[in-house]
Amino acid sequence: MGKSMYDYVNRSKERARQQKQIDKASERIRAKQENTDIQTRTPNAVSDMAEQGLVEEIVTRTA
């Protein structure tokens, strides 16, 4: 006697559900890594110079 179609369908649905969970978990991990990379990235030199210029301008106004 062969396996019923019911078992095959349930097994394939369960595999699809598990694969979806794995995909979602990997997407969350990737998003966290991108967020961490953005937060730890050092600003470029141009923005550092612009900030320094603003600080000097503020200091000279108050003095």
N, CA, C and O atoms as a CHARMM CRD file, in Angstrom:
* protein
*
  252
    1    1 MET  N      0.83900  -1.17000   0.00000 PROA 1      0.00000
    2    1 MET  CA     0.00000   0.00000   0.00000 PROA 1      0.00000
    3    1 MET  C      0.89100   1.24300   0.00000 PROA 1      0.00000
    4    1 MET  O      1.86500   1.30700   0.75100 PROA 1      0.00000
    5    2 GLY  N      0.56500   2.22300  -0.83300 PROA 2      0.00000
    6    2 GLY  CA     1.37500   3.42900  -0.97100 PROA 2      0.00000
    7    2 GLY  C      1.03600   4.47200   0.07600 PROA 2      0.00000
    8    2 GLY  O      0.06600   4.34100   0.82300 PROA 2      0.00000
    9    3 LYS  N      1.84600   5.49300   0.11200 PROA 3      0.00000
   10    3 LYS  CA     1.60900   6.59700   1.05500 PROA 3      0.00000
   11    3 LYS  C      0.45200   7.45400   0.54700 PROA 3      0.00000
   12    3 LYS  O      0.24900   7.61400  -0.65600 PROA 3      0.00000
   13    4 SER  N     -0.27300   7.97900   1.47000 PROA 4      0.00000
   14    4 SER  CA    -1.39900   8.81800   1.06900 PROA 4      0.00000
   15    4 SER  C     -0.90300  10.18900   0.61200 PROA 4      0.00000
   16    4 SER  O      0.18000  10.63100   0.99300 PROA 4      0.00000
   17    5 MET  N     -1.69500  10.83400  -0.19000 PROA 5      0.00000
   18    5 MET  CA    -1.37800  12.16900  -0.67500 PROA 5      0.00000
   19    5 MET  C     -1.39100  13.15800   0.48400 PROA 5      0.00000
   20    5 MET  O     -0.66300  14.15100   0.46000 PROA 5      0.00000
   21    6 TYR  N     -2.20200  12.89900   1.48600 PROA 6      0.00000
   22    6 TYR  CA    -2.32300  13.77800   2.65000 PROA 6      0.00000
   23    6 TYR  C     -0.97500  13.96300   3.33400 PROA 6      0.00000
   24    6 TYR  O     -0.59700  15.08600   3.66600 PROA 6      0.00000
   25    7 ASP  N     -0.24900  12.86800   3.54700 PROA 7      0.00000
   26    7 ASP  CA     1.06000  12.95200   4.19400 PROA 7      0.00000
   27    7 ASP  C      2.04700  13.74700   3.35000 PROA 7      0.00000
   28    7 ASP  O      2.82000  14.54200   3.88400 PROA 7      0.00000
   29    8 TYR  N      2.02600  13.53900   2.04400 PROA 8      0.00000
   30    8 TYR  CA     2.94700  14.24100   1.15600 PROA 8      0.00000
   31    8 TYR  C      2.68700  15.74900   1.18500 PROA 8      0.00000
   32    8 TYR  O      3.62700  16.54200   1.24400 PROA 8      0.00000
   33    9 VAL  N      1.42700  16.13900   1.14500 PROA 9      0.00000
   34    9 VAL  CA     1.06700  17.55200   1.14200 PROA 9      0.00000
   35    9 VAL  C      1.46600  18.19100   2.46600 PROA 9      0.00000
   36    9 VAL  O      2.02400  19.28800   2.47800 PROA 9      0.00000
   37   10 ASN  N      1.18600  17.52000   3.57800 PROA 10     0.00000
   38   10 ASN  CA     1.54300  18.06400   4.88400 PROA 10     0.00000
   39   10 ASN  C      3.05100  18.21300   5.02400 PROA 10     0.00000
   40   10 ASN  O      3.53500  19.21400   5.55300 PROA 10     0.00000
   41   11 ARG  N      3.78500  17.22600   4.55300 PROA 11     0.00000
   42   11 ARG  CA     5.23700  17.28300   4.64800 PROA 11     0.00000
   43   11 ARG  C      5.78400  18.43100   3.80600 PROA 11     0.00000
   44   11 ARG  O      6.68900  19.14200   4.24300 PROA 11     0.00000
   45   12 SER  N      5.24800  18.61800   2.61200 PROA 12     0.00000
   46   12 SER  CA     5.75000  19.70100   1.76200 PROA 12     0.00000
   47   12 SER  C      5.36700  21.07000   2.33700 PROA 12     0.00000
   48   12 SER  O      6.14300  22.01900   2.22100 PROA 12     0.00000
   49   13 LYS  N      4.20500  21.18600   2.94400 PROA 13     0.00000
   50   13 LYS  CA     3.81800  22.44900   3.59300 PROA 13     0.00000
   51   13 LYS  C      4.73800  22.74200   4.76900 PROA 13     0.00000
   52   13 LYS  O      5.14200  23.88600   4.97600 PROA 13     0.00000
   53   14 GLU  N      5.06800  21.71700   5.53300 PROA 14     0.00000
   54   14 GLU  CA     5.94300  21.90100   6.68900 PROA 14     0.00000
   55   14 GLU  C      7.33700  22.32100   6.23300 PROA 14     0.00000
   56   14 GLU  O      7.95400  23.19400   6.84300 PROA 14     0.00000
   57   15 ARG  N      7.83200  21.70100   5.16400 PROA 15     0.00000
   58   15 ARG  CA     9.13900  22.09500   4.63600 PROA 15     0.00000
   59   15 ARG  C      9.12200  23.55100   4.16600 PROA 15     0.00000
   60   15 ARG  O     10.07800  24.28800   4.40700 PROA 15     0.00000
   61   16 ALA  N      8.05900  23.96400   3.50700 PROA 16     0.00000
   62   16 ALA  CA     7.93900  25.34100   3.03400 PROA 16     0.00000
   63   16 ALA  C      7.89100  26.29800   4.21700 PROA 16     0.00000
   64   16 ALA  O      8.50400  27.36400   4.16900 PROA 16     0.00000
   65   17 ARG  N      7.17800  25.93900   5.27400 PROA 17     0.00000
   66   17 ARG  CA     7.08500  26.77900   6.47300 PROA 17     0.00000
   67   17 ARG  C      8.45800  26.93400   7.11700 PROA 17     0.00000
   68   17 ARG  O      8.85100  28.03600   7.50000 PROA 17     0.00000
   69   18 GLN  N      9.18200  25.82800   7.23600 PROA 18     0.00000
   70   18 GLN  CA    10.51300  25.88500   7.83000 PROA 18     0.00000
   71   18 GLN  C     11.46600  26.72100   6.98900 PROA 18     0.00000
   72   18 GLN  O     12.26600  27.48700   7.52600 PROA 18     0.00000
   73   19 GLN  N     11.38200  26.57600   5.66700 PROA 19     0.00000
   74   19 GLN  CA    12.24900  27.36400   4.79000 PROA 19     0.00000
   75   19 GLN  C     11.94200  28.84900   4.92100 PROA 19     0.00000
   76   19 GLN  O     12.85300  29.67700   4.90300 PROA 19     0.00000
   77   20 LYS  N     10.67200  29.18500   5.05100 PROA 20     0.00000
   78   20 LYS  CA    10.28500  30.58200   5.21900 PROA 20     0.00000
   79   20 LYS  C     10.85000  31.13500   6.52200 PROA 20     0.00000
   80   20 LYS  O     11.31000  32.27600   6.55800 PROA 20     0.00000
   81   21 GLN  N     10.82200  30.34000   7.59400 PROA 21     0.00000
   82   21 GLN  CA    11.39900  30.77400   8.87000 PROA 21     0.00000
   83   21 GLN  C     12.89200  31.01700   8.73800 PROA 21     0.00000
   84   21 GLN  O     13.41400  31.99800   9.26800 PROA 21     0.00000
   85   22 ILE  N     13.57600  30.13900   8.04000 PROA 22     0.00000
   86   22 ILE  CA    15.01900  30.28200   7.84500 PROA 22     0.00000
   87   22 ILE  C     15.31000  31.55400   7.04900 PROA 22     0.00000
   88   22 ILE  O     16.22400  32.30700   7.38400 PROA 22     0.00000
   89   23 ASP  N     14.52900  31.78600   5.99700 PROA 23     0.00000
   90   23 ASP  CA    14.73100  32.99000   5.18200 PROA 23     0.00000
   91   23 ASP  C     14.50200  34.26000   5.99700 PROA 23     0.00000
   92   23 ASP  O     15.26900  35.21700   5.88700 PROA 23     0.00000
   93   24 LYS  N     13.45600  34.27100   6.81000 PROA 24     0.00000
   94   24 LYS  CA    13.16600  35.45400   7.62300 PROA 24     0.00000
   95   24 LYS  C     14.27000  35.68600   8.65600 PROA 24     0.00000
   96   24 LYS  O     14.65700  36.82700   8.90500 PROA 24     0.00000
   97   25 ALA  N     14.77300  34.61500   9.25100 PROA 25     0.00000
   98   25 ALA  CA    15.83900  34.74600  10.24400 PROA 25     0.00000
   99   25 ALA  C     17.10600  35.29800   9.59800 PROA 25     0.00000
  100   25 ALA  O     17.77000  36.16200  10.17100 PROA 25     0.00000
  101   26 SER  N     17.44200  34.80700   8.41800 PROA 26     0.00000
  102   26 SER  CA    18.64800  35.30100   7.74700 PROA 26     0.00000
  103   26 SER  C     18.47200  36.76000   7.33400 PROA 26     0.00000
  104   26 SER  O     19.43700  37.52500   7.35800 PROA 26     0.00000
  105   27 GLU  N     17.26500  37.15700   6.95900 PROA 27     0.00000
  106   27 GLU  CA    16.99700  38.55500   6.61700 PROA 27     0.00000
  107   27 GLU  C     17.15600  39.45300   7.84500 PROA 27     0.00000
  108   27 GLU  O     17.70700  40.54900   7.74100 PROA 27     0.00000
  109   28 ARG  N     16.68100  38.99900   9.00200 PROA 28     0.00000
  110   28 ARG  CA    16.84200  39.78500  10.23100 PROA 28     0.00000
  111   28 ARG  C     18.31300  39.93800  10.58600 PROA 28     0.00000
  112   28 ARG  O     18.74600  41.02100  10.97800 PROA 28     0.00000
  113   29 ILE  N     19.07800  38.87500  10.45400 PROA 29     0.00000
  114   29 ILE  CA    20.51000  38.93000  10.76000 PROA 29     0.00000
  115   29 ILE  C     21.20900  39.90500   9.81600 PROA 29     0.00000
  116   29 ILE  O     22.04100  40.70200  10.24800 PROA 29     0.00000
  117   30 ARG  N     20.86900  39.84300   8.52300 PROA 30     0.00000
  118   30 ARG  CA    21.48200  40.73900   7.54900 PROA 30     0.00000
  119   30 ARG  C     21.13500  42.19300   7.86100 PROA 30     0.00000
  120   30 ARG  O     21.99600  43.06700   7.76200 PROA 30     0.00000
  121   31 ALA  N     19.90100  42.45700   8.23100 PROA 31     0.00000
  122   31 ALA  CA    19.48200  43.82200   8.55100 PROA 31     0.00000
  123   31 ALA  C     20.21000  44.33700   9.78800 PROA 31     0.00000
  124   31 ALA  O     20.61200  45.50000   9.83300 PROA 31     0.00000
  125   32 LYS  N     20.38200  43.48200  10.78800 PROA 32     0.00000
  126   32 LYS  CA    21.11900  43.88900  11.98700 PROA 32     0.00000
  127   32 LYS  C     22.56700  44.22100  11.64700 PROA 32     0.00000
  128   32 LYS  O     23.12000  45.19900  12.15100 PROA 32     0.00000
  129   33 GLN  N     23.17900  43.40300  10.79100 PROA 33     0.00000
  130   33 GLN  CA    24.56300  43.65000  10.40900 PROA 33     0.00000
  131   33 GLN  C     24.69200  44.96800   9.65200 PROA 33     0.00000
  132   33 GLN  O     25.63400  45.72600   9.88400 PROA 33     0.00000
  133   34 GLU  N     23.76000  45.24500   8.75500 PROA 34     0.00000
  134   34 GLU  CA    23.79600  46.51200   8.01900 PROA 34     0.00000
  135   34 GLU  C     23.63300  47.68800   8.96900 PROA 34     0.00000
  136   34 GLU  O     24.32600  48.69700   8.83500 PROA 34     0.00000
  137   35 ASN  N     22.72900  47.56700   9.91900 PROA 35     0.00000
  138   35 ASN  CA    22.49300  48.62900  10.88800 PROA 35     0.00000
  139   35 ASN  C     23.74600  48.86400  11.72800 PROA 35     0.00000
  140   35 ASN  O     24.11200  50.00900  11.99100 PROA 35     0.00000
  141   36 THR  N     24.39300  47.80100  12.14200 PROA 36     0.00000
  142   36 THR  CA    25.62000  47.91700  12.92700 PROA 36     0.00000
  143   36 THR  C     26.72600  48.54000  12.08700 PROA 36     0.00000
  144   36 THR  O     27.48700  49.36800  12.58600 PROA 36     0.00000
  145   37 ASP  N     26.82400  48.15400  10.81800 PROA 37     0.00000
  146   37 ASP  CA    27.84200  48.72300   9.93400 PROA 37     0.00000
  147   37 ASP  C     27.62800  50.22000   9.76100 PROA 37     0.00000
  148   37 ASP  O     28.59200  50.98600   9.74200 PROA 37     0.00000
  149   38 ILE  N     26.39000  50.63800   9.63700 PROA 38     0.00000
  150   38 ILE  CA    26.09600  52.05700   9.46000 PROA 38     0.00000
  151   38 ILE  C     26.47400  52.83200  10.71600 PROA 38     0.00000
  152   38 ILE  O     27.03300  53.92500  10.62300 PROA 38     0.00000
  153   39 GLN  N     26.17700  52.28200  11.88300 PROA 39     0.00000
  154   39 GLN  CA    26.46700  52.97300  13.13400 PROA 39     0.00000
  155   39 GLN  C     27.95400  53.03900  13.42400 PROA 39     0.00000
  156   39 GLN  O     28.41500  54.01700  14.01300 PROA 39     0.00000
  157   40 THR  N     28.71500  52.03500  13.03200 PROA 40     0.00000
  158   40 THR  CA    30.15200  52.00900  13.34400 PROA 40     0.00000
  159   40 THR  C     31.00000  52.62300  12.24300 PROA 40     0.00000
  160   40 THR  O     32.20300  52.80700  12.42400 PROA 40     0.00000
  161   41 ARG  N     30.40300  52.94100  11.12200 PROA 41     0.00000
  162   41 ARG  CA    31.16100  53.51900  10.00800 PROA 41     0.00000
  163   41 ARG  C     31.67400  54.89600  10.40600 PROA 41     0.00000
  164   41 ARG  O     30.94400  55.69200  10.99600 PROA 41     0.00000
  165   42 THR  N     32.93000  55.17200  10.08100 PROA 42     0.00000
  166   42 THR  CA    33.50300  56.47700  10.40800 PROA 42     0.00000
  167   42 THR  C     33.06700  57.48400   9.36400 PROA 42     0.00000
  168   42 THR  O     33.00500  57.15400   8.17900 PROA 42     0.00000
  169   43 PRO  N     32.76500  58.69300   9.77100 PROA 43     0.00000
  170   43 PRO  CA    32.36600  59.71000   8.79900 PROA 43     0.00000
  171   43 PRO  C     33.53400  60.05000   7.88700 PROA 43     0.00000
  172   43 PRO  O     34.69500  59.90100   8.26800 PROA 43     0.00000
  173   44 ASN  N     33.22700  60.49700   6.70500 PROA 44     0.00000
  174   44 ASN  CA    34.30100  60.80900   5.76800 PROA 44     0.00000
  175   44 ASN  C     34.96700  62.13300   6.13600 PROA 44     0.00000
  176   44 ASN  O     34.44800  62.88400   6.96200 PROA 44     0.00000
  177   45 ALA  N     36.08600  62.41000   5.53800 PROA 45     0.00000
  178   45 ALA  CA    36.89300  63.57800   5.89900 PROA 45     0.00000
  179   45 ALA  C     36.18500  64.88800   5.58100 PROA 45     0.00000
  180   45 ALA  O     36.38800  65.87800   6.28400 PROA 45     0.00000
  181   46 VAL  N     35.37600  64.91700   4.56000 PROA 46     0.00000
  182   46 VAL  CA    34.68800  66.14600   4.17800 PROA 46     0.00000
  183   46 VAL  C     33.73600  66.58400   5.28700 PROA 46     0.00000
  184   46 VAL  O     33.69600  67.76400   5.63700 PROA 46     0.00000
  185   47 SER  N     32.98100  65.66000   5.83300 PROA 47     0.00000
  186   47 SER  CA    32.05500  66.03200   6.90100 PROA 47     0.00000
  187   47 SER  C     32.81100  66.42800   8.16500 PROA 47     0.00000
  188   47 SER  O     32.33800  67.27800   8.92100 PROA 47     0.00000
  189   48 ASP  N     33.97600  65.82800   8.40900 PROA 48     0.00000
  190   48 ASP  CA    34.79300  66.21900   9.56200 PROA 48     0.00000
  191   48 ASP  C     35.26300  67.66900   9.41500 PROA 48     0.00000
  192   48 ASP  O     35.25500  68.43600  10.37700 PROA 48     0.00000
  193   49 MET  N     35.66700  68.02500   8.21300 PROA 49     0.00000
  194   49 MET  CA    36.13100  69.39800   7.99200 PROA 49     0.00000
  195   49 MET  C     34.96600  70.37900   8.12200 PROA 49     0.00000
  196   49 MET  O     35.13600  71.46700   8.67200 PROA 49     0.00000
  197   50 ALA  N     33.80800  70.01200   7.63200 PROA 50     0.00000
  198   50 ALA  CA    32.64000  70.89100   7.73400 PROA 50     0.00000
  199   50 ALA  C     32.26000  71.08900   9.19100 PROA 50     0.00000
  200   50 ALA  O     31.94600  72.20700   9.60100 PROA 50     0.00000
  201   51 GLU  N     32.28300  70.02000   9.97900 PROA 51     0.00000
  202   51 GLU  CA    31.96100  70.13300  11.39800 PROA 51     0.00000
  203   51 GLU  C     32.98900  71.00300  12.11300 PROA 51     0.00000
  204   51 GLU  O     32.62400  71.81800  12.96100 PROA 51     0.00000
  205   52 GLN  N     34.25900  70.84200  11.78400 PROA 52     0.00000
  206   52 GLN  CA    35.30800  71.63700  12.40700 PROA 52     0.00000
  207   52 GLN  C     35.10200  73.11500  12.08600 PROA 52     0.00000
  208   52 GLN  O     35.28900  73.97400  12.94800 PROA 52     0.00000
  209   53 GLY  N     34.71500  73.40800  10.84300 PROA 53     0.00000
  210   53 GLY  CA    34.46300  74.79200  10.45500 PROA 53     0.00000
  211   53 GLY  C     33.30200  75.37500  11.23800 PROA 53     0.00000
  212   53 GLY  O     33.35600  76.54000  11.63100 PROA 53     0.00000
  213   54 LEU  N     32.25900  74.60500  11.47500 PROA 54     0.00000
  214   54 LEU  CA    31.12000  75.08000  12.25100 PROA 54     0.00000
  215   54 LEU  C     31.51000  75.35100  13.69600 PROA 54     0.00000
  216   54 LEU  O     31.06700  76.33200  14.29300 PROA 54     0.00000
  217   55 VAL  N     32.33400  74.48400  14.25200 PROA 55     0.00000
  218   55 VAL  CA    32.77100  74.66300  15.63800 PROA 55     0.00000
  219   55 VAL  C     33.59400  75.94500  15.75100 PROA 55     0.00000
  220   55 VAL  O     33.40100  76.72500  16.68300 PROA 55     0.00000
  221   56 GLU  N     34.49600  76.16100  14.81900 PROA 56     0.00000
  222   56 GLU  CA    35.32000  77.38100  14.84700 PROA 56     0.00000
  223   56 GLU  C     34.44800  78.62200  14.70100 PROA 56     0.00000
  224   56 GLU  O     34.69400  79.63300  15.35900 PROA 56     0.00000
  225   57 GLU  N     33.42800  78.55300  13.83900 PROA 57     0.00000
  226   57 GLU  CA    32.53200  79.68500  13.64100 PROA 57     0.00000
  227   57 GLU  C     31.75800  79.99000  14.90400 PROA 57     0.00000
  228   57 GLU  O     31.58500  81.16100  15.24100 PROA 57     0.00000
  229   58 ILE  N     31.29500  79.00000  15.60300 PROA 58     0.00000
  230   58 ILE  CA    30.55700  79.18300  16.84800 PROA 58     0.00000
  231   58 ILE  C     31.45800  79.78100  17.91700 PROA 58     0.00000
  232   58 ILE  O     31.04100  80.67000  18.65900 PROA 58     0.00000
  233   59 VAL  N     32.69900  79.29200  17.99800 PROA 59     0.00000
  234   59 VAL  CA    33.64100  79.78800  18.99700 PROA 59     0.00000
  235   59 VAL  C     33.95900  81.25600  18.74300 PROA 59     0.00000
  236   59 VAL  O     34.03100  82.04200  19.68800 PROA 59     0.00000
  237   60 THR  N     34.14700  81.63400  17.49800 PROA 60     0.00000
  238   60 THR  CA    34.49000  83.01700  17.19300 PROA 60     0.00000
  239   60 THR  C     33.30200  83.94200  17.41800 PROA 60     0.00000
  240   60 THR  O     33.50900  85.11100  17.74200 PROA 60     0.00000
  241   61 ARG  N     32.09200  83.48200  17.26500 PROA 61     0.00000
  242   61 ARG  CA    30.90600  84.31300  17.52500 PROA 61     0.00000
  243   61 ARG  C     30.74900  84.59800  19.00600 PROA 61     0.00000
  244   61 ARG  O     30.38000  85.70900  19.38800 PROA 61     0.00000
  245   62 THR  N     31.02600  83.60700  19.84600 PROA 62     0.00000
  246   62 THR  CA    30.82900  83.78900  21.28700 PROA 62     0.00000
  247   62 THR  C     31.97800  84.53000  21.93900 PROA 62     0.00000
  248   62 THR  O     31.82200  85.05700  23.04000 PROA 62     0.00000
  249   63 ALA  N     33.12300  84.58500  21.28800 PROA 63     0.00000
  250   63 ALA  CA    34.28800  85.24000  21.89200 PROA 63     0.00000
  251   63 ALA  C     34.28300  86.73000  21.71800 PROA 63     0.00000
  252   63 ALA  O     35.20200  87.40900  22.17600 PROA 63     0.00000
